[in-house]
């Protein structure tokens, strides 16, 4: 994610004007009536923890269940940070042991998708699977080498699982969403810890693929991972397509997020907007085309913004031209500037003079 992940964790990245990446996973869990959710945070978690400070936005503020946020804790037995997904679960294993739910859904927070986890659980039970992995066939030209790729037989049982292969043999990738029995997960995690293993994919899925019944649950709806700059840019640009907006924002179930009380966007005389997503609190004086503007952005006079993503609380001075760029949040872009991303998406990180005393 280059400079974008210097400020925040990837799952706290802003998406589609008013959301964060983790909102999609939390909303899916809420809509599936999952009542108890644990979030393991570690890298650059300040922004994410602030976003998760109240569970009411996703309706997890219940007497039974709720939203729990776990950060790495130094104890007498352990002083490590989370070394992988399996290690993160192991360090918080007491939470799992005290829970009473029979099944566990493990999901990454850096994906944009809609999913009913009840259908996934139903499939898992019908297949009498030990572990079910959500998979998706990627289109031609997709960089599948940065994912875990799977090969399945005609019954959808996973026969091969390669993590980030040099040369992918298949275009079917793991979406980083798994379901399995709680007791079995505890047993596997404890065995991993005994052997000083800490990676969920390499040390559980790949090691157990011939021992346990591991099945793939194939999805065909929209799913994107945003763990690279190009994918993050493309995902936000997808929301300029009417069918993608309709799927996420108008079709049931809804996607929820923390709500900021901001005034609606203001379009001053002389402003021109074409095929763009403009969030609350924005003030626009210039031209905006094929772009996504996040909350509280200010676009000065005679500015031209094309094919760009402007993150939260950005001030863009007069007569500025920006094309094929991502402007980091809380930036101040000086007047009479010009920035064009050529070849790859350019990230602008400018000093914010409004907050420097």
C-alpha positions in Angstrom: 0.0 0.0 0.0 3.1 2.3 -0.1 2.6 5.6 1.7 -1.1 4.9 2.4 -0.4 2.4 5.1 2.0 4.7 7.0 -1.0 6.4 8.7 -3.4 3.5 9.2 -4.1 -0.2 9.0 -5.2 -1.4 5.6 -8.7 -2.4 6.9 -9.2 1.2 8.1 -8.7 2.5 4.5 -11.5 4.8 3.3 -13.8 3.2 0.7 -16.6 4.7 -1.5 -16.7 8.2 0.0 -18.1 7.4 3.5 -17.0 3.9 4.5 -13.9 2.0 5.8 -12.8 -1.4 4.5 -13.7 -3.2 7.7 -17.3 -1.9 7.5 -18.1 -4.5 4.8 -17.0 -7.4 6.9 -18.7 -6.1 10.1 -21.9 -5.4 8.2 -21.9 -8.9 6.7 -21.6 -10.3 10.2 -24.3 -8.1 11.6 -26.7 -8.9 8.7 -26.0 -12.6 9.2 -27.1 -12.2 12.9 -23.7 -13.1 14.2 -23.8 -11.6 17.7 -20.3 -11.9 19.0 -17.4 -10.4 17.0 -13.7 -10.1 17.9 -11.4 -7.8 15.9 -7.6 -8.4 16.2 -5.8 -5.2 15.5 -2.1 -4.6 15.5 -0.3 -2.4 12.9 -1.0 1.3 13.0 -4.3 0.7 14.8 -5.1 4.2 16.1 -7.4 5.1 13.3 -9.1 1.7 13.3 -9.6 1.6 17.1 -11.2 5.1 16.9 -13.5 3.9 14.2 -14.5 0.8 16.3 -14.9 2.8 19.5 -18.7 2.2 19.5 -20.3 -1.0 18.4 -23.8 0.6 17.9 -23.1 1.5 14.2 -23.1 -2.3 13.3 -25.7 -3.2 16.0 -23.3 -5.2 18.1 -24.2 -3.3 21.3 -26.1 -6.2 22.9 -26.3 -7.8 26.3 -25.5 -11.2 24.8 -22.5 -10.9 22.5 -21.0 -7.6 21.3 -17.9 -6.2 19.5 -14.5 -6.9 21.2 -11.3 -5.3 20.0 -8.1 -7.2 21.0 -4.6 -5.6 20.7 -1.3 -7.5 21.5 -0.7 -7.6 25.2 2.5 -8.4 27.1 2.1 -11.1 29.6 4.4 -13.2 31.9 4.3 -16.0 29.3 4.4 -14.0 26.0 5.8 -10.7 24.9 5.4 -11.2 21.1 3.4 -9.1 18.7 0.9 -11.1 16.6 3.2 -13.1 14.2 0.3 -14.3 12.0 -3.4 -15.0 12.1 -3.0 -18.3 14.0 -0.8 -16.6 16.6 -3.3 -13.7 17.0 -6.0 -16.3 17.7 -3.7 -18.2 20.1 -2.9 -15.1 22.1 -6.6 -14.5 22.6 -7.6 -18.2 22.9 -9.3 -17.6 26.2 -12.0 -15.6 24.4 -12.8 -18.6 22.2 -12.8 -21.0 25.1 -15.2 -18.8 27.1 -17.6 -18.5 24.1 -20.5 -21.0 23.6 -21.1 -20.7 19.9 -20.4 -24.0 18.0 -19.0 -22.4 14.9 -16.4 -19.7 14.1 -16.1 -17.5 11.0 -12.6 -16.1 10.4 -12.5 -13.2 7.9 -10.0 -10.6 6.9 -11.0 -6.9 7.1 -9.4 -5.7 3.9 -12.0 -6.9 1.4 -15.0 -5.3 -0.2 -18.0 -7.7 -0.6 -21.5 -8.7 0.5 -22.1 -12.1 2.0 -24.6 -14.1 4.0 -22.6 -16.2 6.3 -25.7 -18.3 7.1 -25.5 -19.8 3.6 -21.8 -20.4 4.0 -22.5 -22.3 7.3 -25.3 -24.3 5.8 -23.0 -25.4 2.9 -20.3 -26.2 5.5 -22.7 -28.5 7.5 -24.2 -30.1 4.4 -20.7 -31.0 3.1 -19.7 -32.4 6.5 -16.6 -30.3 6.1 -13.9 -29.7 8.7 -13.0 -26.3 7.2 -14.8 -24.4 4.4 -12.9 -21.8 2.5 -14.6 -19.0 0.5 -13.1 -19.0 -3.0 -13.6 -16.9 -6.2 -12.7 -17.3 -9.9 -10.7 -14.3 -10.9 -11.0 -12.8 -14.3 -8.2 -12.8 -17.0 -5.4 -10.3 -16.2 -5.9 -10.5 -12.4 -2.7 -10.7 -10.4 -3.7 -14.0 -8.7 -0.1 -14.6 -7.6 -0.5 -12.3 -4.6 -3.3 -14.5 -3.3 -3.6 -18.1 -2.1 -4.7 -20.2 -5.1 -6.7 -23.4 -4.8 -7.5 -26.4 -6.9 -10.7 -28.3 -6.2 -12.3 -31.6 -7.5 -15.8 -31.9 -8.9 -17.2 -32.1 -5.3 -15.4 -28.8 -4.4 -13.0 -30.5 -2.1 -9.7 -28.6 -2.0 -6.9 -30.8 -3.3 -4.2 -28.1 -3.7 -3.6 -24.9 -1.9 -0.6 -22.6 -2.8 0.1 -19.4 -0.9 1.3 -16.6 -3.2 2.7 -18.9 -5.9 5.4 -17.7 -8.3 3.3 -19.1 -11.2 -0.3 -19.8 -10.5 -1.8 -23.0 -11.9 -5.4 -21.9 -11.4 -7.3 -18.6 -11.3 -9.4 -19.6 -8.3 -8.2 -17.7 -5.2 -9.0 -17.9 -1.5 -11.0 -14.9 -0.3 -9.5 -15.1 3.3 -12.9 -16.2 4.8 -13.1 -19.5 6.6 -15.7 -21.4 8.7 -15.0 -24.3 11.1 -16.1 -25.7 14.5 -14.9 -23.7 17.5 -13.5 -26.7 19.3 -11.6 -27.9 16.3 -10.2 -24.4 15.8 -9.0 -24.3 19.4 -7.4 -27.8 19.0 -5.6 -26.8 15.8 -4.4 -23.5 17.2 -3.0 -25.1 20.3 -1.2 -27.7 18.2 0.3 -24.9 16.0 1.5 -23.0 19.2 3.2 -26.2 20.5 5.2 -26.5 17.3 5.9 -22.7 17.2 3.9 -22.3 14.0 1.7 -19.1 13.6 0.4 -18.8 10.0 -3.2 -19.9 9.5 -2.8 -20.6 5.8 0.5 -22.4 5.7 0.3 -24.1 9.1 -3.4 -25.1 9.1 -5.0 -25.1 5.6 -2.0 -26.3 3.6 -0.7 -28.8 6.3 -4.1 -30.3 6.9 -5.4 -30.4 3.4 -4.9 -34.2 3.0 -6.0 -35.0 6.6 -9.1 -32.8 7.1 -12.0 -32.4 4.8 -11.5 -28.9 3.4 -14.0 -27.6 0.9 -14.3 -24.5 -1.2 -17.5 -22.3 -1.3 -17.5 -20.5 -4.6 -18.9 -17.0 -4.8 -19.8 -15.1 -8.0 -20.8 -11.7 -6.7 -18.5 -8.7 -6.3 -15.4 -9.2 -4.2 -12.2 -7.2 -4.2 -9.2 -7.2 -1.9 -7.6 -3.7 -1.4 -4.1 -4.7 -0.1 -2.3 -3.0 -3.0 -2.5 0.6 -4.3 -3.7 -0.4 -7.7 -6.5 -2.6 -6.3 -7.5 0.1 -3.8 -7.7 2.7 -6.6 -9.6 0.3 -8.9 -12.1 -0.6 -6.1 -13.0 3.0 -5.4 -13.3 3.6 -9.1 -15.7 0.7 -9.3 -18.1 2.6 -7.2 -18.5 5.1 -10.0 -20.3 2.3 -11.9 -24.1 2.5 -11.4 -24.5 -1.3 -11.0 -21.8 -1.5 -8.2 -23.4 1.4 -6.3 -26.8 -0.1 -6.7 -25.5 -3.5 -5.4 -23.9 -2.1 -2.3 -26.1 0.9 -1.4 -29.6 0.1 -2.7 -30.0 -3.6 -2.5 -30.8 -5.4 0.8 -28.9 -6.0 3.1 -27.3 -2.6 3.8 -23.7 -1.7 4.6 -23.2 0.2 7.9 -20.5 2.6 9.1 -19.8 5.1 11.8 -21.8 8.2 11.0 -20.3 11.8 11.1 -22.8 14.6 11.5 -21.7 16.7 8.5 -23.6 19.1 6.3 -24.4 18.0 2.7 -21.9 18.7 0.0 -22.0 22.3 -1.3 -21.6 23.1 -5.0 -20.7 26.8 -5.5 -21.4 28.7 -8.8 -19.0 27.7 -11.5 -18.5 24.1 -10.2 -18.8 21.2 -12.7 -19.3 17.6 -11.5 -19.4 14.6 -13.9 -19.6 10.9 -12.9 -18.2 11.4 -9.4 -18.9 10.4 -5.8 -19.0 13.4 -3.5 -19.3 12.9 0.3 -20.8 15.0 3.0 -19.0 18.2 4.1 -17.3 18.8 0.7 -17.2 22.3 -0.8 -16.6 22.4 -4.6 -15.7 25.4 -6.7 -13.9 23.7 -9.6 -14.3 20.8 -12.0 -14.5 17.2 -10.8 -14.6 14.3 -13.3 -14.6 10.5 -12.7 -13.4 11.0 -9.1 -14.2 10.0 -5.5 -14.2 12.8 -2.9 -14.2 11.8 0.7 -15.6 13.8 3.6 -14.8 17.5 4.3 -12.7 18.0 1.1 -12.4 21.6 -0.3 -11.8 22.1 -4.1 -10.7 25.6 -4.9 -11.5 27.9 -7.8 -10.6 26.8 -11.4 -9.3 23.4 -10.1 -9.6 20.3 -12.3 -9.7 16.9 -10.6 -9.8 13.9 -13.0 -9.7 10.1 -12.3 -8.6 10.7 -8.7 -9.3 9.8 -5.2 -9.3 12.7 -2.6 -9.3 11.3 0.9 -10.8 13.0 4.0 -10.3 16.6 4.9 -8.1 17.7 2.0 -7.7 21.3 1.0 -6.9 21.9 -2.7 -5.8 25.4 -3.5 -7.0 27.5 -6.6 -5.9 26.7 -10.2 -4.7 23.1 -9.3 -4.7 20.2 -11.8 -4.8 16.7 -10.4 -5.1 13.5 -12.6 -4.7 9.8 -11.8 -3.7 10.5 -8.2 -4.7 9.5 -4.6 -4.4 12.5 -2.3 -3.8 11.5 1.3 -6.1 12.7 4.0 -5.5 16.0 5.9 -3.3 17.3 3.0 -3.0 20.9 1.8 -2.3 21.1 -1.9 -0.9 24.6 -2.7 -2.5 26.8 -5.3 -1.2 26.6 -8.9 0.1 23.1 -8.5 -0.1 20.2 -11.1 0.1 16.5 -10.3 -0.4 13.8 -12.9 0.0 10.0 -12.3 1.6 8.4 -15.3 2.0 4.7 -15.7 0.9 4.0 -12.1 -1.3 5.7 -9.6 0.5 8.6 -7.9 0.1 9.2 -4.1 0.3 12.7 -2.9 1.4 13.3 0.6 1.7 17.0 1.3 2.4 18.8 4.6 -0.9 20.2 6.0 -0.2 23.9 6.6 -3.6 24.4 8.3 -2.5 22.4 11.3 1.1 23.5 11.6 1.7 26.2 14.2 
